[in-house]
Amino acid sequence: MSGAVVLAVLVILMSIDLRVREQVRTVLGTTSTVEAAGGRIGEVGAVLFEAARTQSIDHGPMMIFVAAATVLVLFMVRS
């Protein structure tokens, strides 16, 4: 379940942010040693984090709305 969520976030960020798309293409396009791939995955993680942070800063009010809506949905499902 959590893997699907991470994959969904990755797909959404790839569709929005060019930096993420380029990093994912770089990682998927290279076939090298495991050590080099680990470094590339770390780079993609850093780019994903930076893209998520940038998008959340740019769309602050929407992020607050989504967080509040998520909490309300969780309370509705729980009761």
N, CA, C and O atoms as a Tinker XYZ file with bonds, in Angstrom:
   316  protein
     1  N      0.830000   -1.196000    0.000000    73     2
     2  CA     0.000000    0.000000    0.000000    64     1     3
     3  C      0.870000    1.254000    0.000000    63     2     4     5
     4  O      0.651000    2.156000   -0.809000    81     3
     5  N      1.864000    1.323000    0.907000    73     3     6
     6  CA     2.702000    2.520000    0.971000    64     5     7
     7  C      3.564000    2.650000   -0.282000    63     6     8     9
     8  O      3.879000    3.762000   -0.705000    81     7
     9  N      3.947000    1.524000   -0.877000    73     7    10
    10  CA     4.703000    1.579000   -2.127000    64     9    11
    11  C      3.881000    2.191000   -3.247000    63    10    12    13
    12  O      4.409000    2.919000   -4.087000    81    11
    13  N      2.600000    1.899000   -3.258000    73    11    14
    14  CA     1.713000    2.477000   -4.264000    64    13    15
    15  C      1.581000    3.986000   -4.075000    63    14    16    17
    16  O      1.504000    4.738000   -5.046000    81    15
    17  N      1.556000    4.416000   -2.831000    73    15    18
    18  CA     1.466000    5.853000   -2.545000    64    17    19
    19  C      2.729000    6.562000   -3.006000    63    18    20    21
    20  O      2.655000    7.630000   -3.614000    81    19
    21  N      3.894000    5.973000   -2.720000    73    19    22
    22  CA     5.159000    6.565000   -3.158000    64    21    23
    23  C      5.215000    6.624000   -4.674000    63    22    24    25
    24  O      5.657000    7.623000   -5.241000    81    23
    25  N      4.773000    5.571000   -5.330000    73    23    26
    26  CA     4.749000    5.549000   -6.790000    64    25    27
    27  C      3.795000    6.614000   -7.339000    63    26    28    29
    28  O      4.105000    7.271000   -8.332000    81    27
    29  N      2.646000    6.783000   -6.702000    73    27    30
    30  CA     1.683000    7.800000   -7.140000    64    29    31
    31  C      2.267000    9.199000   -6.992000    63    30    32    33
    32  O      2.113000   10.035000   -7.882000    81    31
    33  N      2.939000    9.456000   -5.869000    73    31    34
    34  CA     3.571000   10.768000   -5.663000    64    33    35
    35  C      4.653000   10.995000   -6.709000    63    34    36    37
    36  O      4.779000   12.095000   -7.245000    81    35
    37  N      5.437000    9.956000   -7.002000    73    35    38
    38  CA     6.484000   10.076000   -8.013000    64    37    39
    39  C      5.901000   10.392000   -9.383000    63    38    40    41
    40  O      6.429000   11.243000  -10.099000    81    39
    41  N      4.830000    9.723000   -9.751000    73    39    42
    42  CA     4.197000    9.967000  -11.055000    64    41    43
    43  C      3.632000   11.381000  -11.118000    63    42    44    45
    44  O      3.768000   12.057000  -12.137000    81    43
    45  N      3.007000   11.826000  -10.048000    73    43    46
    46  CA     2.451000   13.181000  -10.027000    64    45    47
    47  C      3.555000   14.218000  -10.139000    63    46    48    49
    48  O      3.436000   15.174000  -10.905000    81    47
    49  N      4.638000   14.034000   -9.374000    73    47    50
    50  CA     5.743000   14.987000   -9.452000    64    49    51
    51  C      6.431000   14.943000  -10.815000    63    50    52    53
    52  O      6.888000   15.972000  -11.312000    81    51
    53  N      6.506000   13.765000  -11.417000    73    51    54
    54  CA     7.097000   13.675000  -12.758000    64    53    55
    55  C      6.260000   14.430000  -13.775000    63    54    56    57
    56  O      6.801000   15.019000  -14.711000    81    55
    57  N      4.948000   14.419000  -13.600000    73    55    58
    58  CA     4.097000   15.124000  -14.553000    64    57    59
    59  C      4.136000   16.631000  -14.349000    63    58    60    61
    60  O      3.836000   17.387000  -15.273000    81    59
    61  N      4.502000   17.078000  -13.153000    73    59    62
    62  CA     4.512000   18.501000  -12.846000    64    61    63
    63  C      5.891000   19.128000  -13.021000    63    62    64    65
    64  O      6.015000   20.205000  -13.605000    81    63
    65  N      6.935000   18.453000  -12.514000    73    63    66
    66  CA     8.255000   19.070000  -12.407000    64    65    67
    67  C      9.245000   18.434000  -13.380000    63    66    68    69
    68  O      9.446000   17.220000  -13.373000    81    67
    69  N      9.847000   19.255000  -14.201000    73    67    70
    70  CA    10.802000   18.802000  -15.201000    64    69    71
    71  C     12.055000   18.216000  -14.560000    63    70    72    73
    72  O     12.619000   17.252000  -15.079000    81    71
    73  N     12.501000   18.787000  -13.433000    73    71    74
    74  CA    13.707000   18.283000  -12.762000    64    73    75
    75  C     13.542000   16.833000  -12.345000    63    74    76    77
    76  O     14.451000   16.022000  -12.521000    81    75
    77  N     12.379000   16.507000  -11.793000    73    75    78
    78  CA    12.120000   15.138000  -11.349000    64    77    79
    79  C     12.097000   14.205000  -12.547000    63    78    80    81
    80  O     12.663000   13.112000  -12.499000    81    79
    81  N     11.452000   14.627000  -13.610000    73    79    82
    82  CA    11.367000   13.806000  -14.816000    64    81    83
    83  C     12.763000   13.494000  -15.365000    63    82    84    85
    84  O     13.041000   12.356000  -15.745000    81    83
    85  N     13.638000   14.502000  -15.408000    73    83    86
    86  CA    14.989000   14.289000  -15.920000    64    85    87
    87  C     15.779000   13.343000  -15.025000    63    86    88    89
    88  O     16.500000   12.484000  -15.533000    81    87
    89  N     15.663000   13.477000  -13.713000    73    87    90
    90  CA    16.396000   12.603000  -12.802000    64    89    91
    91  C     15.919000   11.160000  -12.911000    63    90    92    93
    92  O     16.731000   10.235000  -12.889000    81    91
    93  N     14.629000   10.964000  -13.026000    73    91    94
    94  CA    14.107000    9.596000  -13.156000    64    93    95
    95  C     14.565000    8.975000  -14.464000    63    94    96    97
    96  O     14.927000    7.799000  -14.498000    81    95
    97  N     14.553000    9.747000  -15.534000    73    95    98
    98  CA    15.046000    9.231000  -16.817000    64    97    99
    99  C     16.522000    8.868000  -16.722000    63    98   100   101
   100  O     16.948000    7.862000  -17.290000    81    99
   101  N     17.300000    9.668000  -16.016000    73    99   102
   102  CA    18.726000    9.383000  -15.852000    64   101   103
   103  C     18.930000    8.087000  -15.092000    63   102   104   105
   104  O     19.759000    7.263000  -15.477000    81   103
   105  N     18.184000    7.901000  -14.019000    73   103   106
   106  CA    18.340000    6.688000  -13.214000    64   105   107
   107  C     17.880000    5.462000  -13.987000    63   106   108   109
   108  O     18.555000    4.432000  -13.965000    81   107
   109  N     16.761000    5.553000  -14.659000    73   107   110
   110  CA    16.238000    4.399000  -15.391000    64   109   111
   111  C     17.037000    4.114000  -16.654000    63   110   112   113
   112  O     17.048000    2.980000  -17.133000    81   111
   113  N     17.703000    5.118000  -17.198000    73   111   114
   114  CA    18.448000    4.943000  -18.434000    64   113   115
   115  C     19.835000    4.371000  -18.241000    63   114   116   117
   116  O     20.411000    3.844000  -19.193000    81   115
   117  N     20.395000    4.457000  -17.041000    73   115   118
   118  CA    21.749000    3.964000  -16.814000    64   117   119
   119  C     21.721000    2.536000  -16.303000    63   118   120   121
   120  O     20.916000    2.185000  -15.440000    81   119
   121  N     22.597000    1.731000  -16.837000    73   119   122
   122  CA    22.774000    0.368000  -16.342000    64   121   123
   123  C     24.223000    0.247000  -15.903000    63   122   124   125
   124  O     25.102000   -0.073000  -16.703000    81   123
   125  N     24.461000    0.504000  -14.638000    73   123   126
   126  CA    25.811000    0.460000  -14.109000    64   125   127
   127  C     25.824000   -0.366000  -12.837000    63   126   128   129
   128  O     24.898000   -1.135000  -12.580000    81   127
   129  N     26.853000   -0.212000  -12.057000    73   127   130
   130  CA    26.997000   -1.003000  -10.842000    64   129   131
   131  C     25.949000   -0.612000   -9.816000    63   130   132   133
   132  O     25.309000    0.435000   -9.912000    81   131
   133  N     25.797000   -1.471000   -8.848000    73   131   134
   134  CA    24.824000   -1.225000   -7.779000    64   133   135
   135  C     25.220000    0.012000   -6.984000    63   134   136   137
   136  O     24.358000    0.780000   -6.557000    81   135
   137  N     26.501000    0.204000   -6.788000    73   135   138
   138  CA    26.988000    1.352000   -6.019000    64   137   139
   139  C     26.622000    2.666000   -6.703000    63   138   140   141
   140  O     26.156000    3.596000   -6.046000    81   139
   141  N     26.827000    2.748000   -8.008000    73   139   142
   142  CA    26.477000    3.958000   -8.756000    64   141   143
   143  C     24.969000    4.164000   -8.780000    63   142   144   145
   144  O     24.490000    5.295000   -8.698000    81   143
   145  N     24.225000    3.071000   -8.891000    73   143   146
   146  CA    22.765000    3.184000   -8.896000    64   145   147
   147  C     22.265000    3.695000   -7.554000    63   146   148   149
   148  O     21.311000    4.471000   -7.504000    81   147
   149  N     22.894000    3.271000   -6.470000    73   147   150
   150  CA    22.510000    3.767000   -5.148000    64   149   151
   151  C     22.718000    5.263000   -5.019000    63   150   152   153
   152  O     21.899000    5.965000   -4.426000    81   151
   153  N     23.819000    5.747000   -5.577000    73   151   154
   154  CA    24.065000    7.189000   -5.567000    64   153   155
   155  C     23.050000    7.940000   -6.396000    63   154   156   157
   156  O     22.608000    9.024000   -6.014000    81   155
   157  N     22.675000    7.369000   -7.535000    73   155   158
   158  CA    21.673000    7.999000   -8.393000    64   157   159
   159  C     20.311000    8.036000   -7.708000    63   158   160   161
   160  O     19.584000    9.024000   -7.810000    81   159
   161  N     19.977000    6.971000   -7.021000    73   159   162
   162  CA    18.695000    6.934000   -6.315000    64   161   163
   163  C     18.673000    7.988000   -5.220000    63   162   164   165
   164  O     17.641000    8.613000   -4.973000    81   163
   165  N     19.809000    8.187000   -4.564000    73   163   166
   166  CA    19.905000    9.255000   -3.562000    64   165   167
   167  C     19.689000   10.624000   -4.178000    63   166   168   169
   168  O     19.038000   11.484000   -3.585000    81   167
   169  N     20.242000   10.828000   -5.384000    73   167   170
   170  CA    20.050000   12.095000   -6.090000    64   169   171
   171  C     18.579000   12.299000   -6.446000    63   170   172   173
   172  O     18.044000   13.399000   -6.308000    81   171
   173  N     17.935000   11.233000   -6.904000    73   171   174
   174  CA    16.505000   11.331000   -7.247000    64   173   175
   175  C     15.700000   11.648000   -5.996000    63   174   176   177
   176  O     14.770000   12.453000   -6.047000    81   175
   177  N     16.043000   11.029000   -4.881000    73   175   178
   178  CA    15.350000   11.326000   -3.621000    64   177   179
   179  C     15.488000   12.784000   -3.231000    63   178   180   181
   180  O     14.527000   13.409000   -2.782000    81   179
   181  N     16.698000   13.329000   -3.405000    73   179   182
   182  CA    16.924000   14.740000   -3.086000    64   181   183
   183  C     16.111000   15.641000   -4.003000    63   182   184   185
   184  O     15.536000   16.632000   -3.554000    81   183
   185  N     16.062000   15.299000   -5.291000    73   183   186
   186  CA    15.284000   16.107000   -6.239000    64   185   187
   187  C     13.794000   15.993000   -5.923000    63   186   188   189
   188  O     13.071000   16.986000   -5.990000    81   187
   189  N     13.329000   14.789000   -5.579000    73   187   190
   190  CA    11.918000   14.612000   -5.206000    64   189   191
   191  C     11.568000   15.455000   -3.991000    63   190   192   193
   192  O     10.530000   16.116000   -3.965000    81   191
   193  N     12.434000   15.432000   -2.989000    73   191   194
   194  CA    12.190000   16.215000   -1.780000    64   193   195
   195  C     12.147000   17.705000   -2.100000    63   194   196   197
   196  O     11.262000   18.423000   -1.634000    81   195
   197  N     13.106000   18.161000   -2.897000    73   195   198
   198  CA    13.151000   19.584000   -3.264000    64   197   199
   199  C     11.925000   19.980000   -4.088000    63   198   200   201
   200  O     11.366000   21.058000   -3.886000    81   199
   201  N     11.507000   19.121000   -5.008000    73   199   202
   202  CA    10.328000   19.426000   -5.825000    64   201   203
   203  C      9.069000   19.458000   -4.965000    63   202   204   205
   204  O      8.225000   20.337000   -5.139000    81   203
   205  N      8.935000   18.513000   -4.043000    73   203   206
   206  CA     7.761000   18.504000   -3.162000    64   205   207
   207  C      7.749000   19.749000   -2.283000    63   206   208   209
   208  O      6.696000   20.349000   -2.063000    81   207
   209  N      8.920000   20.137000   -1.782000    73   207   210
   210  CA     9.000000   21.332000   -0.942000    64   209   211
   211  C      8.648000   22.580000   -1.742000    63   210   212   213
   212  O      7.901000   23.435000   -1.267000    81   211
   213  N      9.182000   22.686000   -2.949000    73   211   214
   214  CA     8.895000   23.846000   -3.797000    64   213   215
   215  C      7.415000   23.922000   -4.142000    63   214   216   217
   216  O      6.810000   24.991000   -4.073000    81   215
   217  N      6.830000   22.780000   -4.516000    73   215   218
   218  CA     5.419000   22.766000   -4.867000    64   217   219
   219  C      4.547000   23.112000   -3.662000    63   218   220   221
   220  O      3.541000   23.806000   -3.808000    81   219
   221  N      4.921000   22.635000   -2.472000    73   219   222
   222  CA     4.103000   22.932000   -1.297000    64   221   223
   223  C      4.227000   24.395000   -0.894000    63   222   224   225
   224  O      3.265000   24.979000   -0.394000    81   223
   225  N      5.402000   25.001000   -1.104000    73   223   226
   226  CA     5.555000   26.432000   -0.807000    64   225   227
   227  C      4.751000   27.256000   -1.811000    63   226   228   229
   228  O      4.070000   28.211000   -1.438000    81   227
   229  N      4.836000   26.882000   -3.081000    73   227   230
   230  CA     4.120000   27.626000   -4.127000    64   229   231
   231  C      2.605000   27.530000   -3.963000    63   230   232   233
   232  O      1.878000   28.461000   -4.310000    81   231
   233  N      2.134000   26.408000   -3.438000    73   231   234
   234  CA     0.693000   26.173000   -3.314000    64   233   235
   235  C      0.324000   25.954000   -1.845000    63   234   236   237
   236  O     -0.358000   24.987000   -1.508000    81   235
   237  N      0.778000   26.856000   -0.977000    73   235   238
   238  CA     0.552000   26.743000    0.463000    64   237   239
   239  C     -0.910000   26.630000    0.861000    63   238   240   241
   240  O     -1.266000   25.715000    1.603000    81   239
   241  N     -1.768000   27.529000    0.392000    73   239   242
   242  CA    -3.176000   27.432000    0.779000    64   241   243
   243  C     -3.825000   26.110000    0.358000    63   242   244   245
   244  O     -4.651000   25.561000    1.087000    81   243
   245  N     -3.450000   25.606000   -0.814000    73   243   246
   246  CA    -3.998000   24.325000   -1.259000    64   245   247
   247  C     -3.512000   23.191000   -0.360000    63   246   248   249
   248  O     -4.270000   22.267000   -0.065000    81   247
   249  N     -2.257000   23.256000    0.076000    73   247   250
   250  CA    -1.720000   22.222000    0.965000    64   249   251
   251  C     -2.460000   22.215000    2.306000    63   250   252   253
   252  O     -2.734000   21.154000    2.866000    81   251
   253  N     -2.778000   23.399000    2.809000    73   251   254
   254  CA    -3.534000   23.485000    4.067000    64   253   255
   255  C     -4.923000   22.885000    3.879000    63   254   256   257
   256  O     -5.401000   22.145000    4.739000    81   255
   257  N     -5.571000   23.198000    2.763000    73   255   258
   258  CA    -6.889000   22.648000    2.474000    64   257   259
   259  C     -6.841000   21.130000    2.384000    63   258   260   261
   260  O     -7.701000   20.452000    2.945000    81   259
   261  N     -5.843000   20.585000    1.682000    73   259   262
   262  CA    -5.720000   19.135000    1.525000    64   261   263
   263  C     -5.471000   18.469000    2.873000    63   262   264   265
   264  O     -6.043000   17.418000    3.162000    81   263
   265  N     -4.625000   19.072000    3.695000    73   263   266
   266  CA    -4.355000   18.505000    5.020000    64   265   267
   267  C     -5.620000   18.499000    5.876000    63   266   268   269
   268  O     -5.924000   17.503000    6.531000    81   267
   269  N     -6.355000   19.609000    5.869000    73   267   270
   270  CA    -7.590000   19.680000    6.655000    64   269   271
   271  C     -8.635000   18.697000    6.115000    63   270   272   273
   272  O     -9.337000   18.049000    6.892000    81   271
   273  N     -8.737000   18.588000    4.808000    73   271   274
   274  CA    -9.695000   17.652000    4.213000    64   273   275
   275  C     -9.328000   16.214000    4.554000    63   274   276   277
   276  O    -10.208000   15.394000    4.814000    81   275
   277  N     -8.054000   15.906000    4.555000    73   275   278
   278  CA    -7.611000   14.554000    4.904000    64   277   279
   279  C     -7.970000   14.216000    6.341000    63   278   280   281
   280  O     -8.447000   13.118000    6.628000    81   279
   281  N     -7.740000   15.167000    7.247000    73   279   282
   282  CA    -8.086000   14.937000    8.656000    64   281   283
   283  C     -9.590000   14.727000    8.804000    63   282   284   285
   284  O    -10.014000   13.825000    9.526000    81   283
   285  N    -10.398000   15.535000    8.138000    73   283   286
   286  CA   -11.842000   15.391000    8.225000    64   285   287
   287  C    -12.320000   14.063000    7.650000    63   286   288   289
   288  O    -13.201000   13.423000    8.224000    81   287
   289  N    -11.753000   13.646000    6.535000    73   287   290
   290  CA   -12.125000   12.361000    5.944000    64   289   291
   291  C    -11.756000   11.225000    6.889000    63   290   292   293
   292  O    -12.538000   10.291000    7.070000    81   291
   293  N    -10.577000   11.294000    7.488000    73   291   294
   294  CA   -10.170000   10.261000    8.433000    64   293   295
   295  C    -11.118000   10.179000    9.615000    63   294   296   297
   296  O    -11.455000    9.081000   10.060000    81   295
   297  N    -11.556000   11.322000   10.133000    73   295   298
   298  CA   -12.522000   11.313000   11.239000    64   297   299
   299  C    -13.872000   10.757000   10.792000    63   298   300   301
   300  O    -14.530000   10.051000   11.557000    81   299
   301  N    -14.296000   11.067000    9.559000    73   299   302
   302  CA   -15.564000   10.561000    9.069000    64   301   303
   303  C    -15.521000    9.046000    8.876000    63   302   304   305
   304  O    -16.480000    8.346000    9.199000    81   303
   305  N    -14.411000    8.549000    8.351000    73   303   306
   306  CA   -14.283000    7.110000    8.128000    64   305   307
   307  C    -14.183000    6.364000    9.449000    63   306   308   309
   308  O    -14.682000    5.245000    9.573000    81   307
   309  N    -13.556000    6.962000   10.409000    73   307   310
   310  CA   -13.339000    6.333000   11.703000    64   309   311
   311  C    -14.643000    6.181000   12.502000    63   310   312   313
   312  O    -14.830000    5.195000   13.216000    81   311
   313  N    -15.522000    7.150000   12.375000    73   311   314
   314  CA   -16.762000    7.086000   13.189000    64   313   315
   315  C    -17.922000    6.470000   12.453000    63   314   316
   316  O    -19.014000    6.354000   13.008000    81   315
